Amino acid sequence: MSITAAAEPRPAKATDGAAWDAQVLEGQPRAHYMQSDAWARTREESPWRALRDVVTVPVAGGERPLPIQLFERSVPLAGRILFLPRVAGIDAAAVDAITARAKAYPKRWFGLKMETFQAEDPELIAAFERNGWVRAASSQYQHAVAVDLTGTLDEVAARFKKRARNSYRAAENKFGVTVEKVAMTPEHEAEMHRLIGETKERSGGYFRHPEYFQRIWDVYKTVGQGHFYVAHYQGEVQSMAFVMRFGDTAWYKDAGSIRENAKIFAPYLMQWKIMQDLHAQGVTLYELANIPDPAEWETSDIRGLYTFKTAWAAEPVTYMPTFELPLTGRYALWQKAGRWLRAVYTRRTGDAWF
């Protein structure tokens, strides 16, 4: 797929998939799966439409292309909004370039929401603010645990906290828990839906519709970038996980478990076996996704999740805040009523707006 200068982002094409992924992996260090062709395909039946652009970023002695995948959606009265999810490889020069590029887009887009797959950086925050971006509500989690899979497996394990190593060793050696990667068959998908449902009922937290999960699984099993793992104890399923990979990075995307037998530490062994498998594939970073704010975790409804996930790394990651760039005067309407609109949409549909 050649890079051509266009007046605006162009619609994503299925025939460009492999070339687009290669371009993103080259142009965005530690690229996120939301910038991949597979993720665009998961949104095909949603109100969002995938678009693609290439921004030219100045560097010492020349320039570099920064491929970005955006999504657009109509907003009542205001027009259309652009959403750039989890873009990586951003520095101050890239913020300048994205700003200039977006301001040259046609005025049917009133604003651009951008979420960055990078750790919080005061200099980068200053670059956004200098360019007129404003803080906005995040649609993705801001805190996570990222497991470093570089080096030998012994070196990987040495970076875990002691409770992680003790727990997965007990699960395997004392209790006889087993873990395997399984095919994404209808039977295993039904089991995963059941476990997610049990987890939802037990936790009382917000979960997307089963159809949302199924659409992602359908796409990712087709492209070979997603797999199921299952932990058994005495012949019974204890927990399952859906893991996604893009380039040399992987994500713990979906999971479900039963309440019984919590003291056999099955989820710990499942994670360690997943990491061993990813390590063998050449993955160098494994993100365990959402955790509570480290400053408030002790009072969080998911403090148990915090304890579990933070066992795998020395420190959690705090990602960059979310920003929006006003592109027309209609942005003021979105800024005033957007939160209300999203809340009403969620109440009516049970789904998140973004």
KOLMIDO-263085 format. One record per residue (C-alpha): residue number from 1; x, y, z. Coordinates in steps of 0.5 Angstrom, whole numbers, plus 500, padded with zeros to 3 digits. Example, Ala and Ser with C-alpha at 12.3 -4.5 7.8 and 13.67 -1.06 7.14 Angstrom:
<nodes>
<node i="1" east="525" north="491" up="516"/>
<node i="2" east="527" north="498" up="514"/>
</nodes>
This chain:
<nodes>
<node i="1" east="500" north="500" up="500"/>
<node i="2" east="503" north="506" up="498"/>
<node i="3" east="503" north="513" up="502"/>
<node i="4" east="500" north="518" up="498"/>
<node i="5" east="498" north="525" up="500"/>
<node i="6" east="491" north="526" up="501"/>
<node i="7" east="486" north="532" up="503"/>
<node i="8" east="483" north="528" up="509"/>
<node i="9" east="483" north="521" up="512"/>
<node i="10" east="481" north="516" up="507"/>
<node i="11" east="476" north="510" up="509"/>
<node i="12" east="479" north="503" up="511"/>
<node i="13" east="479" north="498" up="506"/>
<node i="14" east="479" north="491" up="507"/>
<node i="15" east="484" north="489" up="502"/>
<node i="16" east="489" north="494" up="505"/>
<node i="17" east="490" north="490" up="512"/>
<node i="18" east="496" north="487" up="512"/>
<node i="19" east="500" north="493" up="509"/>
<node i="20" east="497" north="497" up="514"/>
<node i="21" east="499" north="493" up="520"/>
<node i="22" east="506" north="493" up="517"/>
<node i="23" east="506" north="500" up="516"/>
<node i="24" east="503" north="502" up="523"/>
<node i="25" east="508" north="497" up="526"/>
<node i="26" east="514" north="501" up="523"/>
<node i="27" east="511" north="508" up="524"/>
<node i="28" east="508" north="507" up="531"/>
<node i="29" east="513" north="504" up="536"/>
<node i="30" east="510" north="499" up="541"/>
<node i="31" east="503" north="500" up="537"/>
<node i="32" east="497" north="498" up="540"/>
<node i="33" east="492" north="493" up="537"/>
<node i="34" east="486" north="499" up="536"/>
<node i="35" east="491" north="502" up="531"/>
<node i="36" east="491" north="495" up="527"/>
<node i="37" east="486" north="493" up="521"/>
<node i="38" east="483" north="487" up="525"/>
<node i="39" east="481" north="492" up="530"/>
<node i="40" east="478" north="496" up="525"/>
<node i="41" east="474" north="490" up="523"/>
<node i="42" east="471" north="489" up="529"/>
<node i="43" east="468" north="496" up="529"/>
<node i="44" east="465" north="495" up="522"/>
<node i="45" east="458" north="493" up="525"/>
<node i="46" east="458" north="499" up="530"/>
<node i="47" east="456" north="507" up="529"/>
<node i="48" east="464" north="508" up="528"/>
<node i="49" east="467" north="508" up="521"/>
<node i="50" east="475" north="507" up="521"/>
<node i="51" east="479" north="512" up="517"/>
<node i="52" east="486" north="512" up="516"/>
<node i="53" east="491" north="518" up="515"/>
<node i="54" east="499" north="519" up="515"/>
<node i="55" east="502" north="525" up="518"/>
<node i="56" east="509" north="527" up="516"/>
<node i="57" east="513" north="529" up="523"/>
<node i="58" east="519" north="533" up="522"/>
<node i="59" east="525" north="529" up="525"/>
<node i="60" east="533" north="531" up="525"/>
<node i="61" east="535" north="531" up="518"/>
<node i="62" east="528" north="530" up="515"/>
<node i="63" east="522" north="527" up="517"/>
<node i="64" east="518" north="521" up="518"/>
<node i="65" east="511" north="518" up="517"/>
<node i="66" east="506" north="517" up="522"/>
<node i="67" east="500" north="512" up="520"/>
<node i="68" east="494" north="513" up="524"/>
<node i="69" east="488" north="510" up="525"/>
<node i="70" east="482" north="514" up="526"/>
<node i="71" east="474" north="513" up="527"/>
<node i="72" east="469" north="518" up="526"/>
<node i="73" east="461" north="518" up="528"/>
<node i="74" east="456" north="523" up="528"/>
<node i="75" east="454" north="527" up="534"/>
<node i="76" east="446" north="530" up="534"/>
<node i="77" east="446" north="537" up="532"/>
<node i="78" east="454" north="538" up="532"/>
<node i="79" east="456" north="534" up="526"/>
<node i="80" east="462" north="529" up="526"/>
<node i="81" east="467" north="527" up="531"/>
<node i="82" east="474" north="524" up="530"/>
<node i="83" east="477" north="519" up="535"/>
<node i="84" east="484" north="517" up="535"/>
<node i="85" east="485" north="511" up="540"/>
<node i="86" east="491" north="509" up="543"/>
<node i="87" east="496" north="512" up="538"/>
<node i="88" east="503" north="511" up="540"/>
<node i="89" east="510" north="513" up="538"/>
<node i="90" east="508" north="520" up="540"/>
<node i="91" east="513" north="526" up="541"/>
<node i="92" east="512" north="534" up="542"/>
<node i="93" east="513" north="534" up="534"/>
<node i="94" east="508" north="529" up="533"/>
<node i="95" east="503" north="533" up="537"/>
<node i="96" east="505" north="539" up="533"/>
<node i="97" east="504" north="535" up="526"/>
<node i="98" east="497" north="532" up="528"/>
<node i="99" east="495" north="538" up="530"/>
<node i="100" east="496" north="542" up="524"/>
<node i="101" east="494" north="536" up="520"/>
<node i="102" east="487" north="536" up="523"/>
<node i="103" east="486" north="543" up="523"/>
<node i="104" east="486" north="542" up="515"/>
<node i="105" east="481" north="537" up="515"/>
<node i="106" east="474" north="539" up="512"/>
<node i="107" east="470" north="542" up="517"/>
<node i="108" east="465" north="537" up="517"/>
<node i="109" east="469" north="534" up="523"/>
<node i="110" east="468" north="539" up="529"/>
<node i="111" east="473" north="536" up="534"/>
<node i="112" east="478" north="530" up="535"/>
<node i="113" east="479" north="526" up="541"/>
<node i="114" east="486" north="523" up="542"/>
<node i="115" east="488" north="517" up="547"/>
<node i="116" east="495" north="516" up="547"/>
<node i="117" east="498" north="509" up="549"/>
<node i="118" east="504" north="512" up="552"/>
<node i="119" east="506" north="513" up="560"/>
<node i="120" east="504" north="520" up="563"/>
<node i="121" east="510" north="525" up="560"/>
<node i="122" east="509" north="532" up="563"/>
<node i="123" east="513" north="535" up="556"/>
<node i="124" east="508" north="531" up="552"/>
<node i="125" east="502" north="534" up="556"/>
<node i="126" east="505" north="541" up="555"/>
<node i="127" east="505" north="540" up="548"/>
<node i="128" east="498" north="538" up="547"/>
<node i="129" east="496" north="544" up="551"/>
<node i="130" east="501" north="549" up="547"/>
<node i="131" east="497" north="547" up="541"/>
<node i="132" east="490" north="548" up="544"/>
<node i="133" east="488" north="541" up="546"/>
<node i="134" east="483" north="541" up="552"/>
<node i="135" east="483" north="535" up="557"/>
<node i="136" east="477" north="530" up="556"/>
<node i="137" east="474" north="524" up="559"/>
<node i="138" east="478" north="518" up="558"/>
<node i="139" east="474" north="512" up="554"/>
<node i="140" east="480" north="507" up="556"/>
<node i="141" east="483" north="506" up="562"/>
<node i="142" east="488" north="510" up="565"/>
<node i="143" east="492" north="505" up="569"/>
<node i="144" east="495" north="498" up="568"/>
<node i="145" east="500" north="493" up="569"/>
<node i="146" east="505" north="492" up="563"/>
<node i="147" east="509" north="486" up="564"/>
<node i="148" east="516" north="486" up="561"/>
<node i="149" east="518" north="479" up="557"/>
<node i="150" east="525" north="481" up="555"/>
<node i="151" east="531" north="476" up="557"/>
<node i="152" east="530" north="469" up="559"/>
<node i="153" east="524" north="466" up="563"/>
<node i="154" east="528" north="466" up="569"/>
<node i="155" east="530" north="473" up="568"/>
<node i="156" east="522" north="475" up="567"/>
<node i="157" east="520" north="471" up="573"/>
<node i="158" east="525" north="475" up="577"/>
<node i="159" east="522" north="481" up="576"/>
<node i="160" east="515" north="479" up="579"/>
<node i="161" east="513" north="480" up="586"/>
<node i="162" east="514" north="474" up="591"/>
<node i="163" east="507" north="473" up="591"/>
<node i="164" east="506" north="471" up="584"/>
<node i="165" east="512" north="466" up="584"/>
<node i="166" east="509" north="463" up="590"/>
<node i="167" east="502" north="463" up="588"/>
<node i="168" east="503" north="460" up="581"/>
<node i="169" east="508" north="455" up="584"/>
<node i="170" east="503" north="452" up="589"/>
<node i="171" east="497" north="452" up="583"/>
<node i="172" east="502" north="447" up="579"/>
<node i="173" east="506" north="443" up="584"/>
<node i="174" east="501" north="443" up="590"/>
<node i="175" east="494" north="443" up="587"/>
<node i="176" east="495" north="440" up="580"/>
<node i="177" east="492" north="446" up="576"/>
<node i="178" east="493" north="445" up="569"/>
<node i="179" east="493" north="451" up="563"/>
<node i="180" east="492" north="450" up="556"/>
<node i="181" east="491" north="454" up="550"/>
<node i="182" east="485" north="452" up="546"/>
<node i="183" east="482" north="453" up="540"/>
<node i="184" east="476" north="458" up="539"/>
<node i="185" east="471" north="454" up="538"/>
<node i="186" east="463" north="455" up="539"/>
<node i="187" east="464" north="451" up="545"/>
<node i="188" east="469" north="454" up="548"/>
<node i="189" east="466" north="461" up="546"/>
<node i="190" east="460" north="459" up="550"/>
<node i="191" east="464" north="457" up="556"/>
<node i="192" east="468" north="464" up="556"/>
<node i="193" east="461" north="467" up="555"/>
<node i="194" east="458" north="464" up="561"/>
<node i="195" east="465" north="465" up="566"/>
<node i="196" east="464" north="473" up="564"/>
<node i="197" east="457" north="473" up="566"/>
<node i="198" east="459" north="470" up="572"/>
<node i="199" east="464" north="475" up="574"/>
<node i="200" east="459" north="480" up="572"/>
<node i="201" east="454" north="478" up="577"/>
<node i="202" east="459" north="477" up="582"/>
<node i="203" east="463" north="484" up="581"/>
<node i="204" east="457" north="488" up="579"/>
<node i="205" east="461" north="492" up="575"/>
<node i="206" east="460" north="494" up="568"/>
<node i="207" east="461" north="489" up="562"/>
<node i="208" east="460" north="490" up="555"/>
<node i="209" east="454" north="486" up="551"/>
<node i="210" east="456" north="479" up="549"/>
<node i="211" east="455" north="481" up="542"/>
<node i="212" east="461" north="486" up="543"/>
<node i="213" east="466" north="480" up="546"/>
<node i="214" east="463" north="475" up="540"/>
<node i="215" east="465" north="480" up="535"/>
<node i="216" east="472" north="481" up="537"/>
<node i="217" east="473" north="474" up="538"/>
<node i="218" east="470" north="472" up="531"/>
<node i="219" east="475" north="477" up="528"/>
<node i="220" east="481" north="476" up="532"/>
<node i="221" east="481" north="468" up="531"/>
<node i="222" east="480" north="469" up="523"/>
<node i="223" east="487" north="473" up="523"/>
<node i="224" east="490" north="469" up="528"/>
<node i="225" east="492" north="475" up="533"/>
<node i="226" east="487" north="472" up="539"/>
<node i="227" east="487" north="466" up="543"/>
<node i="228" east="484" north="463" up="549"/>
<node i="229" east="487" north="460" up="555"/>
<node i="230" east="483" north="455" up="560"/>
<node i="231" east="485" north="453" up="567"/>
<node i="232" east="483" north="447" up="570"/>
<node i="233" east="483" north="444" up="577"/>
<node i="234" east="480" north="436" up="578"/>
<node i="235" east="477" north="436" up="571"/>
<node i="236" east="473" north="443" up="572"/>
<node i="237" east="474" north="449" up="568"/>
<node i="238" east="476" north="455" up="573"/>
<node i="239" east="478" north="461" up="569"/>
<node i="240" east="479" north="463" up="562"/>
<node i="241" east="482" north="468" up="558"/>
<node i="242" east="482" north="472" up="551"/>
<node i="243" east="489" north="474" up="549"/>
<node i="244" east="491" north="479" up="543"/>
<node i="245" east="497" north="480" up="540"/>
<node i="246" east="499" north="486" up="535"/>
<node i="247" east="507" north="486" up="533"/>
<node i="248" east="511" north="484" up="539"/>
<node i="249" east="506" north="487" up="544"/>
<node i="250" east="500" north="482" up="547"/>
<node i="251" east="494" north="484" up="552"/>
<node i="252" east="490" north="481" up="557"/>
<node i="253" east="483" north="483" up="554"/>
<node i="254" east="477" north="479" up="556"/>
<node i="255" east="477" north="474" up="562"/>
<node i="256" east="472" north="470" up="567"/>
<node i="257" east="473" north="465" up="573"/>
<node i="258" east="469" north="462" up="578"/>
<node i="259" east="468" north="464" up="585"/>
<node i="260" east="470" north="457" up="588"/>
<node i="261" east="477" north="454" up="589"/>
<node i="262" east="480" north="461" up="590"/>
<node i="263" east="485" north="459" up="594"/>
<node i="264" east="488" north="454" up="589"/>
<node i="265" east="491" north="460" up="585"/>
<node i="266" east="489" north="458" up="578"/>
<node i="267" east="489" north="465" up="575"/>
<node i="268" east="496" north="466" up="577"/>
<node i="269" east="498" north="459" up="574"/>
<node i="270" east="494" north="461" up="568"/>
<node i="271" east="498" north="468" up="567"/>
<node i="272" east="505" north="465" up="568"/>
<node i="273" east="503" north="460" up="562"/>
<node i="274" east="500" north="465" up="558"/>
<node i="275" east="507" north="469" up="559"/>
<node i="276" east="511" north="463" up="557"/>
<node i="277" east="507" north="462" up="551"/>
<node i="278" east="508" north="469" up="549"/>
<node i="279" east="515" north="469" up="550"/>
<node i="280" east="516" north="463" up="546"/>
<node i="281" east="513" north="467" up="540"/>
<node i="282" east="517" north="473" up="541"/>
<node i="283" east="513" north="478" up="545"/>
<node i="284" east="516" north="483" up="549"/>
<node i="285" east="511" north="486" up="553"/>
<node i="286" east="504" north="484" up="556"/>
<node i="287" east="499" north="488" up="558"/>
<node i="288" east="494" north="486" up="564"/>
<node i="289" east="490" north="492" up="562"/>
<node i="290" east="485" north="496" up="567"/>
<node i="291" east="487" north="497" up="575"/>
<node i="292" east="484" north="502" up="580"/>
<node i="293" east="488" north="508" up="581"/>
<node i="294" east="494" north="506" up="585"/>
<node i="295" east="493" north="512" up="589"/>
<node i="296" east="486" north="510" up="591"/>
<node i="297" east="486" north="502" up="590"/>
<node i="298" east="485" north="500" up="597"/>
<node i="299" east="478" north="503" up="597"/>
<node i="300" east="476" north="501" up="590"/>
<node i="301" east="471" north="496" up="588"/>
<node i="302" east="476" north="492" up="584"/>
<node i="303" east="482" north="492" up="589"/>
<node i="304" east="483" north="485" up="589"/>
<node i="305" east="484" north="486" up="581"/>
<node i="306" east="489" north="491" up="583"/>
<node i="307" east="493" north="486" up="588"/>
<node i="308" east="493" north="480" up="583"/>
<node i="309" east="495" north="484" up="577"/>
<node i="310" east="501" north="488" up="581"/>
<node i="311" east="504" north="482" up="583"/>
<node i="312" east="507" north="481" up="576"/>
<node i="313" east="511" north="488" up="575"/>
<node i="314" east="515" north="493" up="580"/>
<node i="315" east="510" north="499" up="578"/>
<node i="316" east="504" north="500" up="575"/>
<node i="317" east="503" north="504" up="569"/>
<node i="318" east="499" north="511" up="568"/>
<node i="319" east="498" north="513" up="561"/>
<node i="320" east="497" north="520" up="558"/>
<node i="321" east="491" north="523" up="560"/>
<node i="322" east="486" north="524" up="554"/>
<node i="323" east="485" north="530" up="550"/>
<node i="324" east="481" north="533" up="545"/>
<node i="325" east="482" north="538" up="539"/>
<node i="326" east="476" north="543" up="538"/>
<node i="327" east="476" north="544" up="530"/>
<node i="328" east="470" north="548" up="529"/>
<node i="329" east="465" north="552" up="533"/>
<node i="330" east="461" north="546" up="534"/>
<node i="331" east="465" north="543" up="539"/>
<node i="332" east="463" north="548" up="544"/>
<node i="333" east="456" north="544" up="544"/>
<node i="334" east="460" north="537" up="544"/>
<node i="335" east="464" north="540" up="550"/>
<node i="336" east="457" north="542" up="554"/>
<node i="337" east="453" north="536" up="552"/>
<node i="338" east="457" north="531" up="550"/>
<node i="339" east="457" north="527" up="557"/>
<node i="340" east="450" north="528" up="558"/>
<node i="341" east="449" north="525" up="551"/>
<node i="342" east="454" north="519" up="552"/>
<node i="343" east="450" north="517" up="559"/>
<node i="344" east="443" north="517" up="555"/>
<node i="345" east="446" north="513" up="550"/>
<node i="346" east="449" north="508" up="555"/>
<node i="347" east="442" north="508" up="559"/>
<node i="348" east="438" north="506" up="553"/>
<node i="349" east="443" north="501" up="549"/>
<node i="350" east="447" north="498" up="555"/>
<node i="351" east="453" north="500" up="551"/>
<node i="352" east="459" north="505" up="551"/>
<node i="353" east="458" north="511" up="546"/>
<node i="354" east="466" north="510" up="545"/>
</nodes>
